[in-house]
Amino acid sequence: MRFLTILGVLLIVLGVVGLTYSVIPIHHTEEVAKLGSLTATKDKENDVVIPPYAGVIFILVGGALAVAGRRHA
């Protein structure tokens, strides 16, 4: 089950990245007003917060999948 091992390692990496970068900024442009061919836009930034327990859960589940994939092979 090489797939389980690869999936487990991927989840571990995502968990470590989630613990390292706990806030991901997302930028987008929002249209505020439009008068004929003239438009007014506003740059807006939202932050997506990744809770620390999500990273820990990803690491634990990834470790379990990696071990299960190695035992099954």
N, C-alpha and C positions, 0 to 999 in steps of 0.2 A: 504494500500500500504506500507507494512513494508519494501519492497525491496527499495523503494525510500528513506526511512529514513536511512537505512543501507548504501546505496550508498552515500547519502549526508554526513553522518558522516565520511565515509571512505575518501571522497574527502577533507573534512575539515582537517583530520589528515594528508593527503598527502600534503596539502597546507602549514600547519604549519611546517612539516618536510622540505619542499622545501625552506621555508623562513629561517629555522634554518641552514640547510646545503646547502649552495648555490653552492658548488663545489663538484663533486663526482669524485674521482680519479679512473681510470680504468687501471689496469696493464695487460700487455700481453708480451709474448716472441716472438720475430721476428727472423726468420732465415736470417742471413746475407750472409754466404758463405757455400758452401758444396764441399768438396774435397774427393771423394770416400766415405768411411764410417765416415769421420771426418766432423763435422758440427760446424759452429760458430754461436752463437745466441747472441741476444742483448735484454736486458730487456727494455721495452718501457712503459712509463706512459703517458696517455692522461687524460686531465681533461674535464669533461662535466660540463658546467656552466648552472645552472638553474637561469633564470632571475627572479627578485623579483616579477614582474607583473604576472608571471605564478602562483606563490604561492597565490597571492591575488585573482586571478581569480578562482583558485580551491576552496579557502575558500568561496567566494561569491556564486559560483554555488552550492557547497556542502550545504551551509546554505539554499539556495532556495529550493533545493531538500529535505532537511530534514523537512523544514516547510511544503512543499507541501505534503510530505508523512504523516505528522502528521494530516494535515487537511483532507486528503482523507480517513483516517482510521476510 
